[in-house]
Amino acid sequence: MSSRVRYYNAGTLAKDLTAGPLAGIRVLDLTRILAGPYCTMLLGDLGAQVIKVEHPTRGDDTRSWGPPFKLYERKVTGTCHGPLYKDPPPFTGESAYYLCVNRNKQSITVDMKTDEGRQILIDLARSSDVLVENYVPGKLAQYGLGYEELREINPRLVYASITGYGSTGPYSGRPGYDVIIEAEAGLMHITGEEGGGPVKVGVAVTDLMTGLYVHGAIMAALISRSSTGRGQHIDASLLQTQVSMLANIGSNYLIGGIEAQRWGTRHASIAPYQVFATKDGSICIGAGNNAQFSSLCHTLRRPDLPNDPRFRTNSDRIENHVDLVTIINQVLSAMTTEEVLDMLEGCGLPYGLVNNVAQTFAHPQVVARGVVREIRHPFVGDIRVVGPAVEYSESAVDVRLPPPMLGQHTEQILRSVLGYNDQQIERAVRGGGATIYNYNR
């Protein structure tokens, strides 16, 4: 990691700003893995209180997805004794996967299969503005926790469901995973080298985009609630998200009947617009119009190319892309990457190196924008995370809380949010509805 990366301690950025845009909004988070937790993390970044409900013993599945793990720096088990306290599960540490999408949340461990656990969730739903869940359609309704049941006790509740295929239709009962949806909804078909086999995208982009869609839908529903006084049900799916992401590729088929294919890094409708090899690396160059193409040709010391009948228009360049790419490759492959960068500097073209992850975090613009944030975790020490992607001029959007330990806030939420007294807490714990872990304070 480059020493030039700038880190922030959580809480220091917001001193002179107002509260986050969603301050005062409470989110009940019944999601796990990626799409749902990513959505609720975004809401937490915006200032909402996010209460993450987890399985009492294993928690979110991603807690065990590793390596890598950030190992514990101090003893996890505390000194509280008594029948209501249990020692925490013996996790290896906190997984990098879990840490990346669970900041700005509080964790409560609840077993919804018990009467006591269901009552806790009903009480939390009654006092929440938003509920987000990613169970198979109908599963929560079996426990009296579906939208129709909870809207009766809280008509203002915005209830967001994230599923693989949506709440209706012949596939509605199927579980959905990012890679399966990439395959079924066209993304894998269009990803990979020309003439090669289908390839999945390097990050779970369908999950992430679904989380973004739902995060926006929730905020729209909250705005609607301000005028109607009523919440509503949001029905989102990985499948519909991925189909919507086909964008111009989908439109090519719907409008022109053109079936898509894999193009590697090049573009089906723009040329040149792809990665080129240098003597010691790779660089991506795009020329989206005739002026940019002319600039590229003069930069490459080939001022004759814009007047070549094969390359006069973008359509010509698409038709003769093999000839064009061959010419550009002949120039760039004889140069080092540094020489290509020096040549392209100031020419007005969009271009960029093909960076690995370490180079990405050391990128001067990433450093200058303070993208990486640092926050102190109570058991694993300082952790570095990618901060919010959007900044507000009048509101605090920041990493305020580290990703919680499993059930770290169970007792606190039962007391401060629900107002349970000692007898109610004891009844909930003894009945198996909640678990309070003996963490080292």
N, C-alpha and C positions, 0 to 999 in steps of 0.2 A: 504493500500500500504506500502510495506516495506521501512523503512528509508534507507536501503542499496542500493536502486535503484539510479543509477547515471544519472543525467540529464545534458543536454547541452543547452546552448543558441545558437540559430541559428546564423551562421556567424562566430563563434569562431573556428570551427574545420578546416576551409579551408584557414587559413592565409598563411600557407607555402606551399600550393598546387597550381597546375595549375587550370585553369578553368575546368568545367565539360566536359566529353567526347562529349556531344552534344551542347556545347556552340556555339552560332551563328545559331542554327537551330530554326526556328519558327514553332510552332504547332498551327493550328486552331482547337479548340476542340468543336465539335458540339454534344457532348455526354452527357448523364445524367444517374443517378443512380449508377451502380457499375462497370460493365465490361469495359466500355469506360473510365470513370473517373480514374479507377485504371491504365489502360494503359497509359493515358496521364500524370498521376502523376509520374509514373516511368520515363517517358521521361523528365518531369520537374526535377526530382531528379538528372538526368544525365546532367542537365545544359541547356536544351532547354527552350526557352521562350514559355510558354503555355498560349494561349488566350482562355479562357472559355466563350463560347457564351451561354447566358441564356435567358429564357423567361422574358419579361420585368416586370412582376408582381409576379409570383410565383417562378421563378428561377428553379434550379435543384429540381426534386421531393423530393430528400432526405433532403432538407432544412427543411421540415415539418415532417420528420420521427423521431418521438420521443414521450415520453422521452427515454433517458435523453437528456437534452439541457444544454449547457453552457450559463448561463444567462449573459446579458450585465451588465458590471460594471460601465458604464458611458453612458450619453445621446448619442443616435445614430444620431438624427437629428441635422443638423448644422444651421448656420445662413445665408447661402447664399440665396438670394432672387432674384426673377425674373422669367419670363415665361418659361425659359429653365430648371428650377430645380424643382424636385418633392421631397416630403418627402418620405423616404424609407418605404416599406411595414412594418407593425407592427408584425414582427416575435417574437415568444416567446424568442428566443435566437438562438444560433448556435447549430444545432443538432450534437450529437456525430457521427452519421452515416455520415453526410456530411463532418465533419471535418476529418474523417479517410482517405479519398481518394482525397482530393482537395487542398493539400498544393502545393506550388511552382507554382501557377497559378495566372493569372489576370482575372477578370471577366468583361465582357461587356454585356449589355442588348440590344438585337436586336430583332425586330419583322420582321421575314422573309416574312410575308404575305403582307408587304407593299413594294412599289417600292423602297423607301429610304432604308429600311432594307436590301433588297436583294442587293442593290448596295454596301452597307457597306460590306456585306459578300463576294461579288465578289472582291472588292478592297482588302480585307484581304487575300483572296485566291491567288490573284495575287502576293502578297508579302510574301506568306508562303511557307515553304518547305514541310509541312505535313498537311493533313486534316484528322481528325478522326470523324466519325459519326456513330450513331446507330439508324437510322430511318428505318422504313419498306422499303424494296427495292422499288425504283421508287419514293418515296415521295419527296426527294430533287430535283429530276429531274423535278418535276412539277413546281418548283420555279426557274428553270434554274441553279440549284446548284449541279447537278449530275456530275459524273466523266467526261463524254463525253463533257459536256459544259465547265467545268473548265479547262480541259486539253488544250482546245483551247486558253485560255488566259494565262495559265502557264503550258507549257509542262513538266516542271521539278517537278510538284507537285506529291507527293506520297499521294494517296487518299485511306484511309483505311475504309472499311465498316464492322461494327459489327452487325449481325442480329441473329435472333433466329434460322433460318433454311437455310440460304444461299440465294443467289440472283436468283437461278434457282430451278426447281423442284416443285412438287405439293403442298408443304407446304411453299413455299417461301414468300407468302403474309401474313403468320401468325405472330403475335407478339410472342416473345419468352421470357420466364422468367426462372430463374435458377431452381426453384423447378419443373416446368413442364418438363424441359429438363432432370433433374435428373430422373424423372419418365419414360420419353419416351426413354431415351438412356441408360438404363440398370443400372445406378448407384444406384437408390433406390431399385431395385430388389436384389442387392447383399449386401445391407447395413441393419444391424439389427441383432437381436439375432437369433440363430439357432432355427428353428421352430416357430419363431415369424413373425410379419407382416413387410412390407417394411417401412424403416425409411429414412428420408432425412438427409444428412450430416449437422452437426451443424453450419457450415458457408457456404456461397454461393460459394462453391469451383468451380463450373462450370463457373460462372461469372469471378472469379479471374483468373482461368487458361486461359480463353479466352483472358482476358486482357494481360496476360503474353505472349501468343502466338502472339498476334497482336503487342505488343511492340517489340518482336524479329523480326517479319516480317517487321516492319517499318525500323528497323536499317539495315536489309539485303537489303531492297529496296533503302535505302540511299547509301549504299556501291555500289550497282549496278548502281545507277545514276551517281556516280563519274566516271564511265568508259563509260557509254552510253550517259550521258547528258539528259536522259529522266526519268521521274517518271513513276509510274504505279499504277494500281488499285489492292488493297488487299481485297479479299472477304473472310471474316472469319465469322464463325457461332458458336453459343453455341452447336448446335447439333453435328457438326463434331468434335469440341473440346472434348466433353464428350465421344463420341465414341472412339476417339484416346486415351482417358484416361483409357479405359478399360484394356489396356496393356496386361498383361499375361492372364487375365480373358477372354478377347476377343480372344486371340490367342488359348487358350484352346478349345474354341468353333470352331474357324476357322480351326484349325489343327486336333483336336481330336473329334470334334462333342460333346464336353462335355458341357452341360448346367450348368450355375453357380447357386449357392444357397447362402443363408445367413449363415455366420459362427460365428457371434458375433465378438469377438476379436481374435479368433484363425485363423490360416492360413490353406488353403486347401492343401498346398504342403509341409509344414514344421511343424515339431513337436519336442519339445514343442516351441510354438511361440504365446503367448497370455498373457492376464491379469490373475493374480491369487490373491485371497483374502488372506489378512493377518488377524490377530486378530482384528486390528483396522483400516484397510485401504486396498489399492490395489497396486499391483506392476506388471509391465509388464516385462516379461523375454523372451528372444529369444535364441535358440540354433540352429544355421543354418547349422552346420556340426557335424560330429562324435566327433571331438576333443572338441568342445564347449559342446556337450552333456555330454561327459565324465567329463569335468571340473565341470559342473553343478551337476552331480551325486556325485562327491567327495565332493563338497561344501555342499550338502544336507546330507552328511554322508550316502550315499547309493551307495558305490563303486561297488555293485553287479549289478546294473542296466545295464551298458553298455554291459555286457556279457549275459544278459537275452535274450533268443531267440526272445522275443516279441519286443525288443528295439535295436537290434544290428545295424540296418541301419535306415536311415530316412524313407524309405518306410515301414519298420516294425513298426516304431513309428506312422506313419500316420494310418496304419491299426489297431493298438492297442492304439489309442490315448486316448480312454476312460479310460483304465487301467492306462496309464501313467499319465494323468491329475489327476486321483484319488490319486495316490501315491504322487505326488508333492503337491497337496492340503493338504494331511494329515500332511505333514511337515510344510508348510508355514502357514496354518490356526491356528497352535498352537503357532505361534510367533507373536510378535508385528512388525509393519513395521520397526521400528528402529532396532530391532534385525535382521530382514532379510537384511536390508541395511548393517549392520556391517558384517554379514556373507558373503555377496556377494562382499564386497569391495576388490578390487585387484585380483579377480578370473579370469578376462579376458573376462567375459561374457557381452553381451549387456543387460542392464536392466535399468529401470527407474520407478519412482513413477508416478501414475496417478494424475497429479496436476490439481487443479482448476485454474481459470484465475489469481487470486491474487497470488497463489503460483508460477505460470508461470513467472509473472513479477518480483517476488522476487528470482527466480532461480539464483544461484551464477554465472552461465555462462552467463545468460542474462544480469546480472548486470555488469559483467566483460567486456562484449563486447559493453557496452553502447548502447543497443538496443533502449531504450526509450530516446527520445529527447524532449526538451522543447523549445517553441518559444512563443514570445509575440504577442498576437493578439490585434489589436487596440481598440476593444470594449469589448471583454470578458476576457481580461487579459491573463495570462500564460496558455497555453494548452500543454498537453503532448501527444505525438504521437509516434507510432512505426516508427523508422527511416528506411532508406534504408537497404535492406537485404544483399547487396553486397558492399564491400569496394574495392577501387582501390589504388594502390601504388602511382600513379603519377597524379591522377585526383581528383577533389573535387566532392564528391557525398554527398549532405547534404540537410537539411531542411532550405532553405533560406527565403522562404516567407510563412506567415500563410495562411490558406485557406481564400479566399477573401470574403468580403461582396458582396451581390447581386449588380452587376453593379458598383462596387467600382472604376473600372478603365476605365469606358466608355469614359469620356472626355479625359483622358490621352491617350488612344489608338487612338482615332479619331485624336488627334493633333500630337502625337509623332510618331505613326506607319504609319498612313495614310496621315499625313500632311494636314488635313482638316483645312481650315481657319474658322473664326467666322461665315461667311455667310453659308458655307457648313454645319457646325455643327447645326446652327439654322434651316436650311432647313431639315436636317435629323431628328431633334427632333420634329419640328412642324409637319412634315409629319408622325410621329409615328414610324419611323424606328429605333430610338434609344431613350433610357431613361437615363437621367442624374439625379442621386439621390443626394439630399442635405445632405451629411454626415458631421458629426461634425469632423472637421479637427484637 
